Amino acid sequence: MPHLTEVQPSPQQNDNRKKLNIETDVVHVPLASDPDVSDASVGEAPVSTVTSGGGEPLSAEDMLKLMAESERAAIAVTDLNVPPPGIVTPITRVEERPMVAPGDGGDEFPGVGSPTSIVALLVPLTGRDSELGQAMLNAAQLALFDNLDLATTLLIKDTTGTPEGAANAASEALEEGAQLLIGPLFSESIRAAAPASRERGVAIIGFSNDRAVAGEGVYVFGFTPDQQIKRIVTYAAASGVRRVAALVPHNDYGHAVVAALDESVQDAGLSVGQIEYFATDGSDAEEVVQRMAGLYKSSDSPSQQPIDGVLIAAGGRQLRSLASFLSFDIETTRVRLLGTELWHHENIPGEPALKGGWFAAPPPGKWARFEQKYQVSFDSQPPHGAALAYDAISLAGMLIRTRQIDSVHSTEAGALSATNGFAGIQGVFRFGLDGVAERALAIYEVSADGFKVIDPPRPGFDGGPMQ
């Protein structure tokens, strides 16, 4: 295991949520073998080389303003035992691990990456979002143990949680020979890092869900709102919902949701009754819900199609608050509540007003096994965002083994978009020609004690990649 500086866990955390095996057209980004939970040394496997490059807590207001971002937007604030950042010293793999050839039944062969393959991970290890950055580094180390060959070096660069820090981190990594940049976390940092990477012809796989930053060698790996909205609206329409209203935050994320809703309802044959924007601090939640309730009651007239679906683009305490107000003013037994992956959090099933609601989110996939290994290795629960780091590093390992890492900068080369998908921790994904990750999502229903999948995702992708 790498040496980590010992530090105490932060009391307030932000839960921002193997072998190479190709079956038909789905490439499985390898997952670690099942850990022996009784063995405390499970994480002490030999690894590739890792080197380290060279705050104020995030306020609730700042976090809500950043709802458009990938995993911070995905999950509400909660306490996690994810340790704050430690500085990683170089780790060197000391023995060779077997790999499985594509399409092979298990024959061993040595890694075939370039003798100088270099990948850089750009995450905040100090400053804003350092807790999530450390968790993503932890997950990246697990992927290293499993999926990168002996000749690969992973550079760890601290973005300090700022666009300026991300730009500096990217420049340093490129100066040190990085052939692929994994990260940064959010769109403003990706924009800052992109000019240097484009100048060198090196691709970025960023963790943002802002599709506006994708293209010209930048790939967006987060879960984008438009795909979630399309999935839940299509399922709702197929299940009999005909007219929907929406409660969305008054920020960039909310506007992205509304744009996706307008497009999705047209394709699905639904109509939109009303869009209500709520303040990101939740101060006007009751007022907004009362306005929507007035429309709901007026829609009972024979001349209007009744509202039978309400989309709530919120998570955590804000979601629970909005749903509770709705239950006072709207007969929720006649209205289906709909949501996005923002709902996918452990504090949601206990809210009676959300029982029976549907939402689109990543499928369970291999999360349970990943979560178990992470907990054994780092003595903490992983935030969902950590799985993105594991999958991205594993994907880099696949690109190295197949000698495609230097061609990823051009989407036309097809290294990331020409297949029917990669099977990661949270389901199947691939990149479209626009550089945005396309994902197969599940539909969940909220029950009193958890979530259940009521419509599983497709196992792969049909046809060509998204344009």
SVG drawing of the C-alpha trace seen along z (x, -y; Angstrom):
<svg xmlns="http://www.w3.org/2000/svg" viewBox="-65 -32 75 52">
<polyline fill="none" stroke="black" stroke-width="0.4" points="0.0,0.0 1.2,-3.6 2.3,-5.4 -0.3,-8.0 0.3,-10.8 -1.9,-9.9 -4.6,-12.5 -7.9,-12.5 -11.3,-12.3 -13.2,-15.5 -16.4,-15.7 -18.4,-17.1 -18.1,-15.4 -19.6,-16.0 -20.9,-12.7 -20.8,-13.6 -21.7,-10.6 -10.4,7.6 -8.9,8.7 -9.7,7.3 -12.7,9.3 -14.4,8.5 -17.7,10.3 -19.2,9.6 -19.0,5.8 -19.0,4.9 -15.6,4.2 -15.6,4.8 -13.5,2.3 -12.1,4.7 -13.2,4.8 -11.1,6.0 -11.5,9.6 -13.7,10.1 -11.8,9.0 -11.2,11.2 -12.9,9.1 -11.0,10.9 -7.7,9.9 -6.6,6.4 -3.9,6.5 -6.3,6.7 -5.1,3.4 -1.4,4.3 -1.0,5.5 2.0,4.5 1.2,1.5 2.4,-0.6 4.4,-3.8 2.6,-6.7 4.1,-10.1 2.6,-13.2 2.6,-16.7 2.9,-19.5 -9.0,-25.7 -11.9,-26.7 -14.9,-24.3 -17.4,-24.5 -20.5,-26.4 -24.0,-25.2 -24.7,-28.2 -21.6,-27.4 -22.5,-23.8 -26.0,-24.5 -24.7,-26.8 -22.6,-23.9 -25.5,-21.5 -24.8,-21.2 -21.7,-19.4 -21.4,-15.7 -21.3,-13.9 -21.8,-16.9 -25.1,-17.5 -25.9,-13.8 -26.1,-13.5 -26.9,-15.8 -24.5,-16.7 -23.9,-13.8 -21.2,-12.7 -18.7,-10.2 -15.6,-8.7 -13.5,-9.6 -10.2,-10.8 -8.9,-14.2 -6.0,-14.4 -2.7,-12.7 0.3,-13.2 1.1,-10.2 4.7,-9.1 5.8,-7.0 4.6,-3.4 6.3,-0.9 4.9,2.4 7.3,5.2 5.8,8.2 3.9,8.9 0.2,9.6 -1.5,11.7 -3.8,10.1 -6.4,11.7 -6.4,11.2 -9.5,9.8 -11.9,12.6 -9.6,15.1 -10.8,17.6 -8.0,16.8 -4.6,17.3 -2.0,15.2 0.2,12.8 2.3,9.8 1.1,6.2 1.7,4.8 1.7,1.1 4.4,-1.3 7.4,-1.1 6.8,-4.7 3.0,-4.9 2.0,-7.9 -1.4,-8.8 -2.2,-11.7 -5.0,-12.0 -6.1,-15.6 -8.1,-16.0 -8.3,-18.4 -6.3,-17.1 -6.3,-20.4 -8.8,-23.2 -12.4,-22.9 -13.7,-19.4 -10.6,-17.8 -12.6,-15.1 -14.1,-13.9 -10.7,-14.3 -9.1,-12.0 -11.8,-9.4 -11.3,-9.5 -7.6,-9.1 -8.3,-6.1 -10.5,-4.5 -7.8,-5.3 -5.3,-3.3 -7.6,-0.3 -7.8,-0.5 -4.0,-0.7 -3.7,2.5 -6.1,4.3 -5.7,2.9 -2.5,1.1 0.6,2.9 4.1,2.8 5.3,0.2 2.6,-2.4 3.1,-5.5 0.2,-7.4 1.0,-11.0 -1.1,-12.4 -1.7,-16.2 -3.4,-18.4 -5.7,-20.9 -6.3,-22.7 -10.0,-22.9 -9.6,-25.9 -9.5,-26.5 -6.0,-28.1 -4.8,-25.0 -6.3,-22.7 -4.5,-24.6 -1.2,-24.4 -1.7,-20.7 -2.4,-19.9 0.7,-21.8 2.9,-20.0 1.5,-16.6 2.0,-17.4 5.6,-18.6 6.2,-15.2 5.0,-13.3 1.4,-12.5 -0.4,-10.9 -3.9,-11.1 -5.4,-13.4 -8.1,-12.0 -9.9,-14.9 -10.4,-17.6 -13.7,-17.4 -15.8,-20.3 -16.4,-22.3 -14.6,-25.5 -11.5,-23.5 -11.8,-21.5 -12.0,-24.7 -8.9,-26.0 -6.9,-22.8 -8.1,-22.2 -5.9,-24.8 -2.6,-23.1 -3.9,-19.6 -5.1,-20.6 -1.8,-22.3 -0.1,-19.0 -2.7,-16.8 -3.5,-15.0 -7.0,-14.1 -8.8,-15.0 -11.4,-12.6 -13.1,-15.0 -15.6,-14.2 -18.0,-17.0 -21.5,-16.5 -21.5,-19.8 -21.6,-18.7 -20.7,-22.3 -17.0,-21.6 -16.9,-18.4 -15.1,-18.2 -11.7,-18.9 -10.1,-16.2 -12.1,-16.8 -14.4,-14.0 -17.2,-14.5 -17.5,-11.4 -20.2,-12.6 -23.9,-11.6 -25.5,-14.3 -29.0,-15.6 -30.3,-15.2 -29.8,-11.4 -31.5,-11.0 -34.5,-13.2 -34.9,-11.3 -34.8,-8.0 -37.3,-8.8 -39.7,-10.7 -39.7,-7.8 -40.4,-5.3 -43.2,-7.4 -44.8,-7.9 -44.7,-4.1 -46.3,-3.6 -49.3,-5.9 -48.2,-9.3 -49.5,-12.0 -48.9,-15.5 -46.1,-16.5 -45.1,-19.5 -41.6,-20.2 -39.8,-21.7 -36.3,-22.7 -33.6,-24.8 -32.9,-28.3 -29.4,-27.6 -27.6,-26.2 -28.5,-22.6 -32.2,-23.6 -32.0,-25.2 -30.3,-22.1 -33.1,-19.9 -35.8,-22.1 -34.2,-22.0 -33.9,-18.3 -37.5,-18.0 -38.8,-20.1 -37.0,-17.8 -37.9,-14.6 -41.7,-15.2 -41.9,-15.9 -40.3,-12.6 -42.4,-10.7 -45.7,-12.3 -46.2,-14.0 -47.1,-17.6 -45.7,-19.9 -48.2,-21.6 -46.0,-24.0 -42.3,-24.6 -41.6,-26.1 -38.1,-27.3 -37.1,-27.2 -34.3,-29.1 -31.2,-27.0 -31.2,-27.7 -34.8,-26.3 -36.2,-29.5 -39.2,-29.6 -40.0,-25.9 -43.5,-26.2 -44.5,-29.1 -43.4,-27.3 -45.2,-24.2 -48.4,-26.2 -48.3,-27.7 -47.9,-24.3 -50.8,-23.0 -53.0,-25.7 -52.3,-24.5 -52.9,-20.9 -56.3,-21.7 -57.3,-23.8 -56.3,-20.9 -59.2,-18.8 -61.4,-20.7 -62.8,-18.7 -61.1,-21.0 -57.6,-20.2 -55.5,-17.0 -54.8,-16.5 -51.3,-16.6 -50.3,-13.1 -46.6,-13.4 -44.3,-15.9 -40.6,-15.9 -38.5,-17.1 -34.9,-17.9 -33.5,-18.0 -31.8,-15.8 -31.2,-15.3 -33.0,-17.6 -34.3,-19.8 -36.0,-16.9 -37.6,-15.7 -38.8,-19.2 -40.4,-19.8 -42.0,-16.3 -43.5,-16.9 -45.0,-20.2 -46.4,-18.6 -48.1,-15.8 -50.1,-18.5 -51.5,-20.2 -51.5,-17.5 -53.1,-14.1 -49.9,-12.2 -51.8,-8.9 -52.9,-10.3 -49.6,-11.9 -46.4,-10.0 -43.3,-11.8 -40.4,-11.6 -36.7,-12.3 -33.1,-12.0 -30.0,-10.5 -30.2,-13.3 -32.7,-11.0 -30.2,-8.1 -29.2,-8.6 -29.7,-6.6 -31.8,-9.4 -34.5,-9.3 -36.4,-6.0 -37.5,-7.2 -39.6,-10.0 -43.2,-8.9 -44.1,-11.5 -41.6,-10.0 -42.8,-6.4 -43.7,-5.0 -41.7,-7.7 -39.6,-6.8 -36.1,-8.1 -33.4,-7.3 -29.9,-6.6 -26.9,-4.3 -27.7,-0.6 -26.4,1.2 -23.9,3.0 -20.8,3.9 -21.1,1.2 -21.5,3.6 -18.3,5.4 -16.4,2.1 -17.9,0.6 -16.8,3.7 -13.2,3.6 -12.9,-0.2 -14.2,0.1 -11.7,2.9 -8.8,1.0 -9.5,-2.5 -11.8,-1.8 -14.5,-4.2 -17.5,-4.2 -16.8,-5.4 -18.9,-8.3 -20.5,-7.5 -18.1,-9.8 -15.2,-7.4 -16.6,-4.9 -16.0,-7.4 -12.3,-7.5 -12.0,-3.7 -13.7,-3.4 -11.6,-6.1 -8.3,-4.7 -9.4,-1.2 -10.4,-2.6 -6.9,-4.2 -5.4,-0.7 -7.5,0.7 -6.3,-2.0 -2.7,-1.3 -3.1,2.5 -4.7,2.0 -2.1,-0.7 -4.8,-3.4 -3.8,-5.8 -2.1,-8.2 -5.1,-8.3 -7.8,-9.2 -7.5,-13.0 -9.4,-12.7 -13.0,-11.4 -12.7,-10.5 -10.2,-7.8 -13.0,-5.9 -10.9,-4.6 -13.7,-5.4 -16.8,-5.5 -16.5,-2.7 -17.6,0.1 -20.9,1.0 -19.7,0.0 -17.5,0.5 -18.9,2.2 -17.9,0.2 -18.8,0.1 -22.1,-1.7 -23.1,-0.1 -22.3,-0.2 -21.0,-3.4 -19.3,-4.7 -18.5,-8.1 -20.4,-9.8 -18.7,-11.6 -19.4,-14.8 -17.2,-13.6 -20.0,-13.1 -20.4,-9.8 -23.5,-7.9 -24.8,-5.6 -27.3,-2.9 -29.5,-3.9 -31.9,-2.0 -35.3,-3.1 -35.8,-2.8 -38.8,-3.0 -38.7,-4.4 -40.0,-2.1 -40.3,-2.4 -36.9,-0.8 -34.9,-1.4 -34.9,-1.4 -35.8,1.3 -35.0,1.5 -38.2,1.7 -36.7,1.3 -33.1,2.5 -30.9,0.8 -30.1,2.2 -27.1,4.5 -25.3,2.6 -25.7,0.0 -27.3,0.5 -26.1,-1.4 -23.5,-4.0 -22.4,-6.4 -24.2,-9.6 -23.4,-12.5"/>
</svg>
